[in-house]
Amino acid sequence: MSKNPPLLANDPYYEGVPEYMTEVYDWAYVDPNWVKALDRNIVVKVLLFLNDQRLMRRYLRHIEPGQRVWQLAHVYGDLVQRAAEKVGPHGAFHLTDVTPIQIEHGSKKLKDMPWAKVIRSDAADFAAEGSYDVICSFFLLHEVPDAKKREIVDHMLAQVPVGGKAIFVDYHNPKRWQPIRYILKVVNHYLEPFANALWENEISSYATNAEQFNWQKETIFAGVYQAVVVTRKS
């Protein structure tokens, strides 16, 4: 799997895709052939060491019918359908992603839900349509460089009103006795070069005005994962 595929000027799947995506994650999120193979519930279950449902619930339990929800990136499997279904026809579900193939897959999954909108945008500069009750970054931060992490976190928090929530579900620093820790060390070294930052830094450290918010963190699976719920202080 090459990290530097030849980009064709007329290939719509690569148009406008950030360089770090084509250099590091072409095989996972950009190349349509790989995306077709990976976009399955069983793949998500394996990649998350059977913790997929536990982690999805950390996000879905915060959604109530009729809310306005923004999910920052398309996620493989059925998570986007489940989130949009919870929002229901009296609310609004907005899904953004920066790659054309992910927009294509997300649009197919949500085509029967008119209250759901799929928008191509970088998560750090999405022109949000008003504020949101729930904003979720589900395993996105570990895939972007540190400067982009800061941009994304700040942009998310800027859209959170008093009473709203920003939710981050992502990797964390596993306990030293957790054997998955050593598997992930190898994975991060070869495939996930931006992930170690979440082992070393709290997500709140990427927020310019972290003190304006309440940060509630839960760790899962002996610290392999974290779910952070952020609310704006009154």
URVEN-V992504 format. One record per pair of residues at least 24 apart in sequence whose C-alpha atoms are under 7 Angstrom apart, sorted by the first residue. I is the first residue (numbers start at 1). J is the second residue. Records with the same first field share a line. If there is no record, write none. Layout:
BEGIN
I = J / J
END
This chain:
BEGIN
1 = 27
13 = 100 / 101
17 = 98 / 99
30 = 99 / 101
32 = 101
39 = 76 / 77
40 = 76 / 77
41 = 76 / 77 / 78
44 = 76 / 77
58 = 227
59 = 167
63 = 87 / 134
65 = 91
66 = 90 / 91
67 = 91 / 92 / 133
68 = 92 / 93 / 132 / 133 / 134
69 = 93 / 94 / 132 / 133 / 134 / 135
70 = 94 / 95 / 132 / 134 / 135 / 136
71 = 95 / 96 / 135 / 136 / 137
72 = 96 / 97 / 123 / 136 / 137
73 = 97 / 140
74 = 102 / 106
81 = 109 / 110
84 = 116
89 = 115
91 = 115
92 = 116
93 = 117
94 = 118
95 = 119
96 = 120 / 121 / 123
97 = 121 / 122 / 123
98 = 122
123 = 152
124 = 151 / 152 / 155
125 = 155
131 = 159 / 160 / 161
132 = 159 / 160 / 164
133 = 164 / 165
134 = 164 / 165 / 166
135 = 165 / 166 / 167
136 = 166 / 167 / 168
137 = 167 / 168 / 169
138 = 168 / 169 / 170
139 = 169 / 170
142 = 170 / 171 / 194 / 195 / 198
143 = 192 / 194 / 195
144 = 194
145 = 194
149 = 206
150 = 206 / 207
153 = 206 / 207
154 = 207 / 208
160 = 232
161 = 232
162 = 232 / 233 / 234
163 = 231
164 = 231
165 = 229 / 230 / 231
166 = 229 / 230 / 231
167 = 228 / 229 / 230
168 = 227 / 228 / 229
169 = 226 / 227 / 228
170 = 225 / 226 / 227
171 = 198 / 224 / 225 / 226
172 = 198 / 199 / 223 / 224 / 225 / 226
173 = 198 / 199 / 223 / 224
174 = 222 / 223 / 224
175 = 222 / 223
178 = 222
END
